[in-house]
Amino acid sequence: MNAVMLPAKLKELGLDPGFVNIGERAYCDECFNLLSREDGKWEVFYGEHGQKTNVRIFETEEKAAEALLEILTRGRKKGR
């Protein structure tokens, strides 16, 4: 999966893709962010009160998108 596929996957799982900023803005407060960095790596974090929290750096877009999906679905059980 990549960044382009992520919103559709979130909808499929019943999650609101509006809680995710996928490179649409340089930084989005009060939502999860998946951004390409200038060094070619990918960054996943939650923006809150003007700060990046729980920043994770990935070598590839695919790994970053999969990690963000895991973060967003962690703890969910089927049927919920």
C-alpha positions as CSV (number, residue, x, y, z in Angstrom):
1,M,0.0,0.0,0.0
2,N,1.1,3.6,-0.6
3,A,0.0,7.1,0.3
4,V,-2.5,7.3,-2.6
5,M,-4.2,4.0,-1.6
6,L,-4.4,4.9,2.1
7,P,-7.6,7.0,2.1
8,A,-9.6,4.3,0.3
9,K,-8.3,1.7,2.7
10,L,-9.4,3.9,5.7
11,K,-12.9,4.3,4.2
12,E,-13.1,0.6,3.7
13,L,-12.3,0.0,7.3
14,G,-14.9,2.6,8.4
15,L,-12.3,5.2,9.5
16,D,-12.6,8.9,8.5
17,P,-9.7,9.8,6.2
18,G,-10.2,13.4,7.3
19,F,-8.1,12.6,10.3
20,V,-5.1,12.1,8.1
21,N,-3.0,14.6,6.2
22,I,-1.2,12.9,3.4
23,G,1.2,15.6,2.1
24,E,-1.7,18.0,1.4
25,R,-0.2,20.5,3.8
26,A,3.3,20.8,5.1
27,Y,1.9,20.1,8.6
28,C,-1.6,19.5,10.0
29,D,-2.5,20.1,13.6
30,E,-4.9,17.8,15.4
31,C,-4.5,15.0,12.9
32,F,-2.2,12.3,11.8
33,N,0.4,13.2,9.1
34,L,2.1,11.2,6.4
35,L,4.7,13.4,4.7
36,S,7.6,12.9,2.3
37,R,10.8,14.5,3.6
38,E,13.4,16.3,1.5
39,D,15.9,13.5,2.2
40,G,13.6,11.0,0.5
41,K,12.4,9.4,3.7
42,W,8.8,9.4,5.0
43,E,7.6,10.8,8.3
44,V,4.5,9.7,10.3
45,F,3.4,11.7,13.3
46,Y,0.5,13.2,15.1
47,G,0.2,17.0,15.1
48,E,-1.0,18.5,18.3
49,H,-0.8,22.0,19.6
50,G,1.7,23.0,17.0
51,Q,4.0,20.1,17.9
52,K,4.9,16.9,16.2
53,T,4.3,13.9,18.5
54,N,5.3,10.3,18.2
55,V,7.4,10.9,15.1
56,R,8.4,7.9,13.2
57,I,10.7,7.9,10.1
58,F,10.6,5.3,7.3
59,E,12.8,4.6,4.3
60,T,9.9,4.0,2.0
61,E,6.4,5.4,1.3
62,E,4.9,1.9,1.5
63,K,6.4,1.2,5.0
64,A,5.2,4.6,6.2
65,A,1.6,4.1,4.9
66,E,1.4,0.6,6.4
67,A,2.7,1.8,9.7
68,L,0.2,4.6,9.8
69,L,-2.6,2.2,9.0
70,E,-1.5,0.0,11.8
71,I,-1.5,2.9,14.2
72,L,-5.0,3.9,13.2
73,T,-6.4,0.4,13.4
74,R,-4.5,-0.7,16.5
75,G,-6.8,-2.1,19.2
76,R,-9.8,-2.4,16.8
77,K,-11.6,-5.7,16.8
78,K,-13.7,-7.1,14.0
79,G,-17.3,-6.2,14.3
80,R,-16.6,-2.9,16.2
